[in-house]
Amino acid sequence: MATTSIRLDKELIDKATIMAKALNRTPPKQIEHWAKIGKIMEQNPDLPYGFVKQAIIAQAEKEAGKLENYDFG
């Protein structure tokens, strides 16, 4: 993946650093996470945050090969 450097507000970086430490991420990965959520929320304004969060988790599980078949009974 290609990367690039950008200038960000120090307050944003400070907040990202705190959250990153709490969530075992690097500050850049925390900012990427926030950007990803923001993009999804803008594209789907009617979806609640909890649903978006679960969709991101489900995608990660799929990519890790950890999905289980659901029996509709």
N, CA, C and O atoms as a CHARMM CRD file, in Angstrom:
* protein
*
  292
    1    1 MET  N      0.85200  -1.17700   0.00000 PROA 1      0.00000
    2    1 MET  CA     0.00000   0.00000   0.00000 PROA 1      0.00000
    3    1 MET  C      0.89300   1.23400   0.00000 PROA 1      0.00000
    4    1 MET  O      1.83600   1.32600   0.78600 PROA 1      0.00000
    5    2 ALA  N      0.59800   2.16900  -0.87200 PROA 2      0.00000
    6    2 ALA  CA     1.35200   3.41300  -0.94000 PROA 2      0.00000
    7    2 ALA  C      0.95400   4.32600   0.21500 PROA 2      0.00000
    8    2 ALA  O     -0.20000   4.34200   0.64100 PROA 2      0.00000
    9    3 THR  N      1.90700   5.07100   0.70400 PROA 3      0.00000
   10    3 THR  CA     1.62800   6.02500   1.77500 PROA 3      0.00000
   11    3 THR  C      2.09100   7.40300   1.34800 PROA 3      0.00000
   12    3 THR  O      2.87000   7.55300   0.40800 PROA 3      0.00000
   13    4 THR  N      1.59900   8.40000   2.05300 PROA 4      0.00000
   14    4 THR  CA     1.99100   9.77600   1.81400 PROA 4      0.00000
   15    4 THR  C      1.94600  10.52700   3.12600 PROA 4      0.00000
   16    4 THR  O      1.23600  10.13100   4.05100 PROA 4      0.00000
   17    5 SER  N      2.68800  11.59000   3.20900 PROA 5      0.00000
   18    5 SER  CA     2.68800  12.41300   4.42000 PROA 5      0.00000
   19    5 SER  C      1.73900  13.58400   4.23600 PROA 5      0.00000
   20    5 SER  O      1.68600  14.19700   3.16900 PROA 5      0.00000
   21    6 ILE  N      0.98700  13.88800   5.29500 PROA 6      0.00000
   22    6 ILE  CA     0.09700  15.04200   5.27700 PROA 6      0.00000
   23    6 ILE  C      0.23700  15.77900   6.59700 PROA 6      0.00000
   24    6 ILE  O      0.68000  15.20600   7.59200 PROA 6      0.00000
   25    7 ARG  N     -0.13800  17.03700   6.60200 PROA 7      0.00000
   26    7 ARG  CA    -0.11300  17.82600   7.82500 PROA 7      0.00000
   27    7 ARG  C     -1.48400  17.73300   8.49100 PROA 7      0.00000
   28    7 ARG  O     -2.51900  17.90600   7.84700 PROA 7      0.00000
   29    8 LEU  N     -1.46600  17.45900   9.77500 PROA 8      0.00000
   30    8 LEU  CA    -2.70600  17.37700  10.55400 PROA 8      0.00000
   31    8 LEU  C     -2.58400  18.26700  11.78100 PROA 8      0.00000
   32    8 LEU  O     -1.48500  18.53900  12.26400 PROA 8      0.00000
   33    9 ASP  N     -3.71800  18.71000  12.27100 PROA 9      0.00000
   34    9 ASP  CA    -3.77600  19.52700  13.46600 PROA 9      0.00000
   35    9 ASP  C     -3.19200  18.75400  14.65400 PROA 9      0.00000
   36    9 ASP  O     -3.49400  17.57500  14.83700 PROA 9      0.00000
   37   10 LYS  N     -2.37000  19.41100  15.44600 PROA 10     0.00000
   38   10 LYS  CA    -1.72400  18.75800  16.58900 PROA 10     0.00000
   39   10 LYS  C     -2.75100  18.19900  17.56900 PROA 10     0.00000
   40   10 LYS  O     -2.53600  17.13000  18.14000 PROA 10     0.00000
   41   11 GLU  N     -3.85500  18.89800  17.77200 PROA 11     0.00000
   42   11 GLU  CA    -4.88900  18.41600  18.69600 PROA 11     0.00000
   43   11 GLU  C     -5.47400  17.08500  18.22200 PROA 11     0.00000
   44   11 GLU  O     -5.72200  16.19300  19.03400 PROA 11     0.00000
   45   12 LEU  N     -5.69500  16.94700  16.91500 PROA 12     0.00000
   46   12 LEU  CA    -6.18800  15.68200  16.36500 PROA 12     0.00000
   47   12 LEU  C     -5.16900  14.57000  16.60000 PROA 12     0.00000
   48   12 LEU  O     -5.53200  13.46400  17.00100 PROA 12     0.00000
   49   13 ILE  N     -3.90400  14.86400  16.35300 PROA 13     0.00000
   50   13 ILE  CA    -2.85100  13.86500  16.55400 PROA 13     0.00000
   51   13 ILE  C     -2.75800  13.47100  18.02300 PROA 13     0.00000
   52   13 ILE  O     -2.59600  12.29300  18.34100 PROA 13     0.00000
   53   14 ASP  N     -2.86100  14.45100  18.91900 PROA 14     0.00000
   54   14 ASP  CA    -2.81200  14.15000  20.35800 PROA 14     0.00000
   55   14 ASP  C     -3.96400  13.24500  20.77700 PROA 14     0.00000
   56   14 ASP  O     -3.76700  12.28800  21.52600 PROA 14     0.00000
   57   15 LYS  N     -5.17300  13.54900  20.29100 PROA 15     0.00000
   58   15 LYS  CA    -6.33400  12.71300  20.62300 PROA 15     0.00000
   59   15 LYS  C     -6.19300  11.31700  20.02300 PROA 15     0.00000
   60   15 LYS  O     -6.53000  10.32100  20.66400 PROA 15     0.00000
   61   16 ALA  N     -5.69300  11.25000  18.78700 PROA 16     0.00000
   62   16 ALA  CA    -5.48800   9.95200  18.14800 PROA 16     0.00000
   63   16 ALA  C     -4.43900   9.13200  18.89400 PROA 16     0.00000
   64   16 ALA  O     -4.56100   7.91100  19.00000 PROA 16     0.00000
   65   17 THR  N     -3.42000   9.79500  19.40500 PROA 17     0.00000
   66   17 THR  CA    -2.37000   9.09800  20.15500 PROA 17     0.00000
   67   17 THR  C     -2.93500   8.46800  21.41900 PROA 17     0.00000
   68   17 THR  O     -2.59000   7.33600  21.76000 PROA 17     0.00000
   69   18 ILE  N     -3.79500   9.19000  22.11000 PROA 18     0.00000
   70   18 ILE  CA    -4.41700   8.66300  23.32900 PROA 18     0.00000
   71   18 ILE  C     -5.30800   7.46700  22.99700 PROA 18     0.00000
   72   18 ILE  O     -5.21500   6.41900  23.63600 PROA 18     0.00000
   73   19 MET  N     -6.16800   7.63000  21.99800 PROA 19     0.00000
   74   19 MET  CA    -7.06700   6.53300  21.62300 PROA 19     0.00000
   75   19 MET  C     -6.28700   5.34000  21.09000 PROA 19     0.00000
   76   19 MET  O     -6.62700   4.19200  21.37700 PROA 19     0.00000
   77   20 ALA  N     -5.24800   5.60800  20.32000 PROA 20     0.00000
   78   20 ALA  CA    -4.43600   4.53100  19.75900 PROA 20     0.00000
   79   20 ALA  C     -3.80000   3.69600  20.85800 PROA 20     0.00000
   80   20 ALA  O     -3.77700   2.46800  20.77900 PROA 20     0.00000
   81   21 LYS  N     -3.28900   4.35700  21.87300 PROA 21     0.00000
   82   21 LYS  CA    -2.67600   3.63300  22.98600 PROA 21     0.00000
   83   21 LYS  C     -3.71800   2.76100  23.69000 PROA 21     0.00000
   84   21 LYS  O     -3.44200   1.61200  24.03300 PROA 21     0.00000
   85   22 ALA  N     -4.90100   3.30600  23.89900 PROA 22     0.00000
   86   22 ALA  CA    -5.96700   2.56200  24.58500 PROA 22     0.00000
   87   22 ALA  C     -6.44500   1.36400  23.76900 PROA 22     0.00000
   88   22 ALA  O     -6.86800   0.35400  24.33200 PROA 22     0.00000
   89   23 LEU  N     -6.37600   1.47500  22.44700 PROA 23     0.00000
   90   23 LEU  CA    -6.92400   0.43000  21.57500 PROA 23     0.00000
   91   23 LEU  C     -5.84400  -0.38300  20.86000 PROA 23     0.00000
   92   23 LEU  O     -6.12700  -1.09700  19.89800 PROA 23     0.00000
   93   24 ASN  N     -4.60900  -0.26700  21.34100 PROA 24     0.00000
   94   24 ASN  CA    -3.48500  -1.03700  20.77900 PROA 24     0.00000
   95   24 ASN  C     -3.29400  -0.80500  19.28300 PROA 24     0.00000
   96   24 ASN  O     -3.08000  -1.74600  18.51900 PROA 24     0.00000
   97   25 ARG  N     -3.37400   0.45600  18.88100 PROA 25     0.00000
   98   25 ARG  CA    -3.10900   0.84100  17.49600 PROA 25     0.00000
   99   25 ARG  C     -2.00100   1.88200  17.49700 PROA 25     0.00000
  100   25 ARG  O     -1.64500   2.42700  18.54200 PROA 25     0.00000
  101   26 THR  N     -1.46400   2.14900  16.32400 PROA 26     0.00000
  102   26 THR  CA    -0.55700   3.27800  16.18300 PROA 26     0.00000
  103   26 THR  C     -1.40800   4.52300  15.93400 PROA 26     0.00000
  104   26 THR  O     -2.54200   4.39900  15.47000 PROA 26     0.00000
  105   27 PRO  N     -0.89400   5.71500  16.22900 PROA 27     0.00000
  106   27 PRO  CA    -1.67000   6.92500  15.92000 PROA 27     0.00000
  107   27 PRO  C     -2.09600   7.01600  14.45000 PROA 27     0.00000
  108   27 PRO  O     -3.24300   7.38000  14.19100 PROA 27     0.00000
  109   28 PRO  N     -1.23600   6.70700  13.48100 PROA 28     0.00000
  110   28 PRO  CA    -1.71600   6.74700  12.09100 PROA 28     0.00000
  111   28 PRO  C     -2.84500   5.75100  11.82300 PROA 28     0.00000
  112   28 PRO  O     -3.78500   6.06400  11.09300 PROA 28     0.00000
  113   29 LYS  N     -2.76000   4.56000  12.40800 PROA 29     0.00000
  114   29 LYS  CA    -3.82900   3.57500  12.20900 PROA 29     0.00000
  115   29 LYS  C     -5.12700   4.03000  12.87300 PROA 29     0.00000
  116   29 LYS  O     -6.21200   3.73400  12.37300 PROA 29     0.00000
  117   30 GLN  N     -5.02500   4.74900  13.99700 PROA 30     0.00000
  118   30 GLN  CA    -6.23000   5.27800  14.64300 PROA 30     0.00000
  119   30 GLN  C     -6.89500   6.31200  13.75000 PROA 30     0.00000
  120   30 GLN  O     -8.11800   6.31800  13.60400 PROA 30     0.00000
  121   31 ILE  N     -6.09700   7.18400  13.15200 PROA 31     0.00000
  122   31 ILE  CA    -6.65100   8.19800  12.24900 PROA 31     0.00000
  123   31 ILE  C     -7.25500   7.53700  11.01500 PROA 31     0.00000
  124   31 ILE  O     -8.30400   7.97000  10.53900 PROA 31     0.00000
  125   32 GLU  N     -6.60900   6.49100  10.48800 PROA 32     0.00000
  126   32 GLU  CA    -7.18800   5.73900   9.37000 PROA 32     0.00000
  127   32 GLU  C     -8.53100   5.12500   9.77200 PROA 32     0.00000
  128   32 GLU  O     -9.48100   5.12900   8.98900 PROA 32     0.00000
  129   33 HSD  N     -8.60400   4.60000  10.99000 PROA 33     0.00000
  130   33 HSD  CA    -9.84700   4.00200  11.48800 PROA 33     0.00000
  131   33 HSD  C    -10.96000   5.05300  11.53400 PROA 33     0.00000
  132   33 HSD  O    -12.07300   4.81200  11.06800 PROA 33     0.00000
  133   34 TRP  N    -10.64700   6.21300  12.09800 PROA 34     0.00000
  134   34 TRP  CA   -11.64200   7.28500  12.14800 PROA 34     0.00000
  135   34 TRP  C    -12.07800   7.70600  10.74900 PROA 34     0.00000
  136   34 TRP  O    -13.26100   7.95500  10.51600 PROA 34     0.00000
  137   35 ALA  N    -11.13600   7.78500   9.82300 PROA 35     0.00000
  138   35 ALA  CA   -11.46800   8.17700   8.44900 PROA 35     0.00000
  139   35 ALA  C    -12.36700   7.13800   7.79200 PROA 35     0.00000
  140   35 ALA  O    -13.31300   7.48200   7.08300 PROA 35     0.00000
  141   36 LYS  N    -12.06600   5.86900   8.03200 PROA 36     0.00000
  142   36 LYS  CA   -12.87700   4.78500   7.46800 PROA 36     0.00000
  143   36 LYS  C    -14.31100   4.86400   7.98000 PROA 36     0.00000
  144   36 LYS  O    -15.26000   4.75500   7.20400 PROA 36     0.00000
  145   37 ILE  N    -14.46300   5.05200   9.28700 PROA 37     0.00000
  146   37 ILE  CA   -15.80400   5.16200   9.86600 PROA 37     0.00000
  147   37 ILE  C    -16.51500   6.39800   9.32100 PROA 37     0.00000
  148   37 ILE  O    -17.69000   6.33200   8.96000 PROA 37     0.00000
  149   38 GLY  N    -15.81700   7.51000   9.26400 PROA 38     0.00000
  150   38 GLY  CA   -16.41100   8.73600   8.73600 PROA 38     0.00000
  151   38 GLY  C    -16.89000   8.57300   7.31200 PROA 38     0.00000
  152   38 GLY  O    -17.97800   9.03400   6.96600 PROA 38     0.00000
  153   39 LYS  N    -16.09300   7.92500   6.48200 PROA 39     0.00000
  154   39 LYS  CA   -16.47800   7.70300   5.09100 PROA 39     0.00000
  155   39 LYS  C    -17.73600   6.84800   5.01000 PROA 39     0.00000
  156   39 LYS  O    -18.66700   7.17400   4.27300 PROA 39     0.00000
  157   40 ILE  N    -17.76400   5.75700   5.76700 PROA 40     0.00000
  158   40 ILE  CA   -18.93400   4.86900   5.75600 PROA 40     0.00000
  159   40 ILE  C    -20.17200   5.61800   6.25000 PROA 40     0.00000
  160   40 ILE  O    -21.24900   5.49000   5.66800 PROA 40     0.00000
  161   41 MET  N    -20.01800   6.39600   7.31700 PROA 41     0.00000
  162   41 MET  CA   -21.16100   7.12500   7.87500 PROA 41     0.00000
  163   41 MET  C    -21.68100   8.17700   6.89200 PROA 41     0.00000
  164   41 MET  O    -22.89100   8.38300   6.79200 PROA 41     0.00000
  165   42 GLU  N    -20.78100   8.83800   6.16900 PROA 42     0.00000
  166   42 GLU  CA   -21.23100   9.82600   5.17500 PROA 42     0.00000
  167   42 GLU  C    -21.96800   9.15500   4.01800 PROA 42     0.00000
  168   42 GLU  O    -22.94200   9.69900   3.49700 PROA 42     0.00000
  169   43 GLN  N    -21.50000   7.97000   3.61700 PROA 43     0.00000
  170   43 GLN  CA   -22.13900   7.25300   2.51300 PROA 43     0.00000
  171   43 GLN  C    -23.45500   6.60600   2.92900 PROA 43     0.00000
  172   43 GLN  O    -24.28700   6.29100   2.07800 PROA 43     0.00000
  173   44 ASN  N    -23.65000   6.40600   4.23400 PROA 44     0.00000
  174   44 ASN  CA   -24.84000   5.72900   4.76900 PROA 44     0.00000
  175   44 ASN  C    -25.37800   6.50400   5.97200 PROA 44     0.00000
  176   44 ASN  O    -25.33100   5.99400   7.09100 PROA 44     0.00000
  177   45 PRO  N    -25.88100   7.70600   5.77400 PROA 45     0.00000
  178   45 PRO  CA   -26.26400   8.55000   6.91000 PROA 45     0.00000
  179   45 PRO  C    -27.39100   8.00600   7.77700 PROA 45     0.00000
  180   45 PRO  O    -27.56600   8.45800   8.90900 PROA 45     0.00000
  181   46 ASP  N    -28.15000   7.05500   7.27700 PROA 46     0.00000
  182   46 ASP  CA   -29.25800   6.50900   8.06100 PROA 46     0.00000
  183   46 ASP  C    -28.84100   5.34600   8.96200 PROA 46     0.00000
  184   46 ASP  O    -29.63300   4.89400   9.78900 PROA 46     0.00000
  185   47 LEU  N    -27.61300   4.85900   8.81100 PROA 47     0.00000
  186   47 LEU  CA   -27.16900   3.73500   9.62500 PROA 47     0.00000
  187   47 LEU  C    -26.61400   4.22300  10.95900 PROA 47     0.00000
  188   47 LEU  O    -25.87400   5.20600  10.99600 PROA 47     0.00000
  189   48 PRO  N    -26.96100   3.55200  12.04600 PROA 48     0.00000
  190   48 PRO  CA   -26.39000   3.91900  13.34500 PROA 48     0.00000
  191   48 PRO  C    -24.93300   3.46200  13.44100 PROA 48     0.00000
  192   48 PRO  O    -24.51500   2.52000  12.76700 PROA 48     0.00000
  193   49 TYR  N    -24.17800   4.14400  14.28500 PROA 49     0.00000
  194   49 TYR  CA   -22.76300   3.82400  14.46400 PROA 49     0.00000
  195   49 TYR  C    -22.55500   2.36200  14.84100 PROA 49     0.00000
  196   49 TYR  O    -21.64200   1.72300  14.31800 PROA 49     0.00000
  197   50 GLY  N    -23.37000   1.82100  15.72200 PROA 50     0.00000
  198   50 GLY  CA   -23.21700   0.43200  16.15200 PROA 50     0.00000
  199   50 GLY  C    -23.30200  -0.54600  14.99400 PROA 50     0.00000
  200   50 GLY  O    -22.56500  -1.53100  14.95400 PROA 50     0.00000
  201   51 PHE  N    -24.19700  -0.27700  14.05300 PROA 51     0.00000
  202   51 PHE  CA   -24.33500  -1.13300  12.87900 PROA 51     0.00000
  203   51 PHE  C    -23.08300  -1.05700  12.01700 PROA 51     0.00000
  204   51 PHE  O    -22.58200  -2.07700  11.54300 PROA 51     0.00000
  205   52 VAL  N    -22.58300   0.15700  11.81900 PROA 52     0.00000
  206   52 VAL  CA   -21.36200   0.34600  11.02000 PROA 52     0.00000
  207   52 VAL  C    -20.18000  -0.37100  11.67700 PROA 52     0.00000
  208   52 VAL  O    -19.38800  -1.02500  11.00000 PROA 52     0.00000
  209   53 LYS  N    -20.07000  -0.24300  12.99400 PROA 53     0.00000
  210   53 LYS  CA   -18.99400  -0.91000  13.72400 PROA 53     0.00000
  211   53 LYS  C    -19.07500  -2.42300  13.53700 PROA 53     0.00000
  212   53 LYS  O    -18.05700  -3.06600  13.28100 PROA 53     0.00000
  213   54 GLN  N    -20.26200  -2.99700  13.66100 PROA 54     0.00000
  214   54 GLN  CA   -20.42900  -4.43400  13.48500 PROA 54     0.00000
  215   54 GLN  C    -20.13700  -4.86500  12.04500 PROA 54     0.00000
  216   54 GLN  O    -19.62300  -5.96000  11.81800 PROA 54     0.00000
  217   55 ALA  N    -20.46100  -4.00800  11.07700 PROA 55     0.00000
  218   55 ALA  CA   -20.15600  -4.31700   9.67700 PROA 55     0.00000
  219   55 ALA  C    -18.65200  -4.36000   9.45200 PROA 55     0.00000
  220   55 ALA  O    -18.16000  -5.21500   8.71600 PROA 55     0.00000
  221   56 ILE  N    -17.91700  -3.44600  10.08100 PROA 56     0.00000
  222   56 ILE  CA   -16.46000  -3.43000   9.97400 PROA 56     0.00000
  223   56 ILE  C    -15.88000  -4.69000  10.61800 PROA 56     0.00000
  224   56 ILE  O    -14.95400  -5.29400  10.07600 PROA 56     0.00000
  225   57 ILE  N    -16.41100  -5.08400  11.75600 PROA 57     0.00000
  226   57 ILE  CA   -15.94900  -6.30400  12.42900 PROA 57     0.00000
  227   57 ILE  C    -16.24900  -7.52900  11.56600 PROA 57     0.00000
  228   57 ILE  O    -15.40200  -8.41300  11.43000 PROA 57     0.00000
  229   58 ALA  N    -17.43700  -7.58700  10.98700 PROA 58     0.00000
  230   58 ALA  CA   -17.81000  -8.71800  10.13500 PROA 58     0.00000
  231   58 ALA  C    -16.88600  -8.81500   8.92200 PROA 58     0.00000
  232   58 ALA  O    -16.50300  -9.91300   8.51900 PROA 58     0.00000
  233   59 GLN  N    -16.53200  -7.67800   8.34500 PROA 59     0.00000
  234   59 GLN  CA   -15.61600  -7.68600   7.20400 PROA 59     0.00000
  235   59 GLN  C    -14.25200  -8.21800   7.61600 PROA 59     0.00000
  236   59 GLN  O    -13.63900  -8.99100   6.88000 PROA 59     0.00000
  237   60 ALA  N    -13.77000  -7.80900   8.79200 PROA 60     0.00000
  238   60 ALA  CA   -12.47600  -8.28900   9.28900 PROA 60     0.00000
  239   60 ALA  C    -12.52300  -9.79600   9.54700 PROA 60     0.00000
  240   60 ALA  O    -11.56200 -10.50900   9.26000 PROA 60     0.00000
  241   61 GLU  N    -13.64600 -10.27500  10.09000 PROA 61     0.00000
  242   61 GLU  CA   -13.80100 -11.71800  10.32200 PROA 61     0.00000
  243   61 GLU  C    -13.79400 -12.47600   9.00000 PROA 61     0.00000
  244   61 GLU  O    -13.19200 -13.54500   8.89400 PROA 61     0.00000
  245   62 LYS  N    -14.46400 -11.92200   7.99500 PROA 62     0.00000
  246   62 LYS  CA   -14.48800 -12.55200   6.67500 PROA 62     0.00000
  247   62 LYS  C    -13.08400 -12.64200   6.10900 PROA 62     0.00000
  248   62 LYS  O    -12.67500 -13.69300   5.61500 PROA 62     0.00000
  249   63 GLU  N    -12.34300 -11.54200   6.18100 PROA 63     0.00000
  250   63 GLU  CA   -10.98100 -11.51900   5.65100 PROA 63     0.00000
  251   63 GLU  C    -10.06100 -12.48300   6.39500 PROA 63     0.00000
  252   63 GLU  O     -9.09900 -12.99400   5.82100 PROA 63     0.00000
  253   64 ALA  N    -10.35000 -12.73000   7.65900 PROA 64     0.00000
  254   64 ALA  CA    -9.54900 -13.65400   8.46500 PROA 64     0.00000
  255   64 ALA  C    -10.02100 -15.10700   8.30900 PROA 64     0.00000
  256   64 ALA  O     -9.42400 -16.02000   8.88100 PROA 64     0.00000
  257   65 GLY  N    -11.09400 -15.31600   7.53400 PROA 65     0.00000
  258   65 GLY  CA   -11.61600 -16.66600   7.34200 PROA 65     0.00000
  259   65 GLY  C    -12.30000 -17.21900   8.58100 PROA 65     0.00000
  260   65 GLY  O    -12.30300 -18.43100   8.79500 PROA 65     0.00000
  261   66 LYS  N    -12.87600 -16.35500   9.39200 PROA 66     0.00000
  262   66 LYS  CA   -13.47900 -16.77800  10.66200 PROA 66     0.00000
  263   66 LYS  C    -15.00700 -16.71800  10.65600 PROA 66     0.00000
  264   66 LYS  O    -15.62200 -16.66600  11.72100 PROA 66     0.00000
  265   67 LEU  N    -15.62200 -16.72500   9.48700 PROA 67     0.00000
  266   67 LEU  CA   -17.08500 -16.71000   9.44100 PROA 67     0.00000
  267   67 LEU  C    -17.63000 -18.11800   9.61400 PROA 67     0.00000
  268   67 LEU  O    -17.00900 -19.09600   9.19700 PROA 67     0.00000
  269   68 GLU  N    -18.78100 -18.20500  10.22500 PROA 68     0.00000
  270   68 GLU  CA   -19.46800 -19.47400  10.39600 PROA 68     0.00000
  271   68 GLU  C    -20.76400 -19.42900   9.61500 PROA 68     0.00000
  272   68 GLU  O    -21.40400 -18.38100   9.52200 PROA 68     0.00000
  273   69 ASN  N    -21.15300 -20.56200   9.05300 PROA 69     0.00000
  274   69 ASN  CA   -22.42400 -20.63200   8.34800 PROA 69     0.00000
  275   69 ASN  C    -23.57000 -20.44400   9.32300 PROA 69     0.00000
  276   69 ASN  O    -23.52700 -20.94200  10.44900 PROA 69     0.00000
  277   70 TYR  N    -24.58600 -19.73000   8.89200 PROA 70     0.00000
  278   70 TYR  CA   -25.77300 -19.51500   9.72900 PROA 70     0.00000
  279   70 TYR  C    -26.85600 -20.47600   9.28200 PROA 70     0.00000
  280   70 TYR  O    -27.17200 -20.55200   8.09500 PROA 70     0.00000
  281   71 ASP  N    -27.42800 -21.21100  10.22800 PROA 71     0.00000
  282   71 ASP  CA   -28.51300 -22.15200   9.92700 PROA 71     0.00000
  283   71 ASP  C    -29.83400 -21.42400  10.13200 PROA 71     0.00000
  284   71 ASP  O    -30.18500 -21.06300  11.25500 PROA 71     0.00000
  285   72 PHE  N    -30.55100 -21.21500   9.06100 PROA 72     0.00000
  286   72 PHE  CA   -31.83300 -20.50400   9.13100 PROA 72     0.00000
  287   72 PHE  C    -32.95600 -21.37100   9.69600 PROA 72     0.00000
  288   72 PHE  O    -34.10000 -20.92800   9.80000 PROA 72     0.00000
  289   73 GLY  N    -32.62100 -22.60900  10.06100 PROA 73     0.00000
  290   73 GLY  CA   -33.52500 -23.48900  10.74800 PROA 73     0.00000
  291   73 GLY  C    -34.68800 -23.91300   9.96700 PROA 73     0.00000
  292   73 GLY  O    -35.52400 -24.66800  10.46400 PROA 73     0.00000
